[in-house]
Amino acid sequence: MRAFVVAVFAFLYLPIALVVLFSFNAGHHASEFTGFSVQWYGKALSNPFLVEALKNSLFIATTSALLAAFCGTAAALGLQRVGARTRALFDALLGAAIVVPGVVIGISTLVALVQLFAVVNPFLASLWPTDQPPRLSLGYGSIIAAHGLFSMALVTMIVGTRLASLDRNLVEASSDLYATPLTTFRSIVLPQIMPAVIAGFLLAFTFSFDDFIIAFFVAGAQTTLPIYVFASIRRGVTPEINAIATIVLCASVLLVLLAQWQLGRRKPSP
Amino acid sequence: MPAGSQPAFPMRRSLFRKNLVTALLLAPAALWLVVFLVLPFVAIAIFSVGERAPEGGYQAALTFAQYANLPARATAFWNTMVLAPVGALACLLVAYPVAYYLALRAPDRWRLILLALIVIPFWTSLLMRTYAWMYILGGRGIPALLAYVGIEDLRLINTPGAVLLGIVYGYLPLMILPIYVSLERLDRRLLEASADLGATPVSTFLGVTLRLSLPGVMTGFSLVMILLLGEYLIPTLLGGGKVFFIGNALVDLFLQSRNWPFGSAIAITLVLVSVVVLIVANRISTRLSGARRVDLI
């Protein structure tokens, strides 16, 4: 069985390793490694479209993850204070947000937003005093909102799990000692759930940064890094893509390891 | 506060404040869920009984013509409905021994590291990981290497086999994790008891281990299967134009041919199939033992 497990780990990591290796290939072709070079990284980073897509992705991932961490944590705290029925309703909706395939989330958000804009834009135009009223359209906002849906559900789940294992005695002791609810929250609850919040933020960031299919539908005229990479892959595989893939893979691995480390922290140091 | 007692005024005020805080905590999430999950779903449900406007897009109507038209995309449904369960099954066959080893056989100091090595691919870009296989299976990858040893004209990419490989590669971590969780919680004393009572290792495995890990197996299988039903990247990159899924049909209908009502009908059908898969899997695992939670990290 050990041999089989080793083979599976090799299966999981060899393809990635190959991409990383060939991103340093001096030559053009995957069939032969002709020497070490970082020229493809230089080419990738001097491509203005790619840098633009990277900046968009970073902005979208940061904003949606921040929103998700904030709203998701608030929801996890709120869900502790409600009855079983409300809780079940929320759990069902949050579960749906996680489980519904991205392609369905993408198209349904697209359909709903386009309809909404069709109603809101003429209304805004009629209210606006000047000739150039603001027009709502697909773009940053719609990607952030659609990514935030999954991410928020994820943060709620992770923080909720941590809250469930929180030591109730500490909270009670704190209020017995006449601490106000806010003080109890700040000095007892928040430090204990902070690692989960940070882990949730990092995973939300990773999800948004890596997502292709949802953004593909709701990006409008914007381009994110996965959309750009997808389009260039379809035009043909080039070593430049290996360099981008290596950068993205390294970033994801780093973020996931950070998240796991945060989740593994039982108690924050005083 | 006991029922029937008259609450003192300050208590009522603090109760009001408590409810207000709860509402404020839940409001952003509730708003988000309603605006970006419930409303969009209602929107595609309404679209799916509408008609296609002449210039594309949507025209209000109440007709089931879109649903009646579903056979027009029968190939996409057929490919998905065959490759999703087959892919999930292939994942399962590879995943189970790995999960078993991690939970019951791996040395303690290795377990967490190996587990992290399973979780990392799950959270790294599916696009990049699928691209890796495109690179390997493509004309300048393995086929070029095989040409050196005399095997010419071997086509690996753009075949159902390549799609299946991509599926196993992409979803293996998601299958391993829930099975690992159910095996790890397994009471080891049951295994000893089974052996003490004279059961052979095989019958202990079948009667105790496999049976008690079935909830994890069902969770993994249904999660992978549902995500596969909506898969787009793997068939597009590894199947070329030859193996297309429902996801491909949806991209075509929404972004290219702009037949939104028909696309909505397909999406609703997809969601309904997913719900059926979830319900069946849930039934099976609750019948076999209590439901288990799955942590994705």
Interface residues (C-beta under 8 A of the other chain):
Chain A: M1 R2 F4 V5 V8 F9 F11 L12 Y13 P15 I16 L18 V19 F22 H29 A30 S31 F70 C71 G72 A74 A75 L77 G78 L79 R81 V82 F90 L93 L94 A96 A97 V99 V100 P101 G102 V103 V104 I105 I107 S108 T109 L110 V111 A112 L113 Q115 A145 A146 G148 L149 M152 L154 T156 M157 I158 T161 A199 L203 T206 F207 F209 D210 F212 I213 F216 F217 P226 V229 F230 I233 V237 I241 N242 A245 V248 L249 S252 V253 L255 V256 L257 A259 Q260 L263
Chain B: K18 V21 T22 A23 L24 L25 L26 P28 A29 A30 W32 L33 V35 F36 L37 V38 L39 P40 F41 A43 I44 F47 Y58 V94 P97 V98 Y100 Y101 L102 R105 L114 A116 L117 I118 V119 I120 P121 W123 T124 S125 L126 L127 M128 R129 Y131 A132 W133 M134 Y135 I136 G138 R140 G141 A144 L145 Y169 L172 P173 L223 I226 L227 L229 G230 E231 Y232 L233 L237 G247 L250 V251 F254 L255 W260 G263 S264 A267 L270 V271 S274 L278 D295 L296 I297
